[in-house]
Amino acid sequence: MQCVLPFTVADVPASDFYQVEVSHRGAVTFSQADLVKQAWSVELSLG
């Protein structure tokens, strides 16, 4: 079974690194360079 929760974050200030955190599971860090390469799209999974 899979649960997909797409979301968009608008008006994020420029930075060299960004973090995404869901609940208490710890932040995942992405560099701006990697996000540009990925067209500003990320995927996270649990389990």
Secondary structure per residue as TSV (DSSP state, phi and psi in degrees):
chain	resnum	aa	ss	phi	psi
A	1	M	-	360.0	141.9
A	2	Q	-	-129.7	139.1
A	3	C	-	-120.8	120.6
A	4	V	-	-112.5	127.4
A	5	L	-	-125.3	83.7
A	6	P	-	-71.3	147.0
A	7	F	-	-152.0	161.3
A	8	T	-	-129.9	139.7
A	9	V	-	-117.0	120.0
A	10	A	-	-100.7	157.0
A	11	D	S	56.5	45.0
A	12	V	-	-83.3	128.5
A	13	P	-	-67.5	153.9
A	14	A	-	-64.3	140.2
A	15	S	-	-158.6	159.2
A	16	D	S	-75.3	-28.4
A	17	F	E	-138.5	151.6
A	18	Y	E	-133.1	150.8
A	19	Q	E	-126.6	143.4
A	20	V	E	-120.8	131.3
A	21	E	E	-135.2	133.5
A	22	V	-	-116.7	116.6
A	23	S	T	56.3	-132.2
A	24	H	T	-103.3	20.9
A	25	R	S	-87.0	0.4
A	26	G	-	93.0	147.7
A	27	A	E	-79.5	146.7
A	28	V	E	-112.0	127.3
A	29	T	E	-100.5	137.6
A	30	F	E	-128.1	136.7
A	31	S	E	-80.5	155.1
A	32	Q	H	-61.5	-39.9
A	33	A	H	-59.4	-43.2
A	34	D	H	-66.5	-40.2
A	35	L	H	-64.6	-38.6
A	36	V	H	-62.2	-44.4
A	37	K	H	-60.7	-32.4
A	38	Q	T	-95.2	15.7
A	39	A	T	56.3	37.7
A	40	W	T	56.2	38.6
A	41	S	-	-125.8	135.2
A	42	V	-	-130.8	157.3
A	43	E	-	-129.7	133.4
A	44	L	-	-121.8	149.1
A	45	S	-	-137.6	155.5
A	46	L	-	-113.0	145.8
A	47	G	-	111.9	360.0
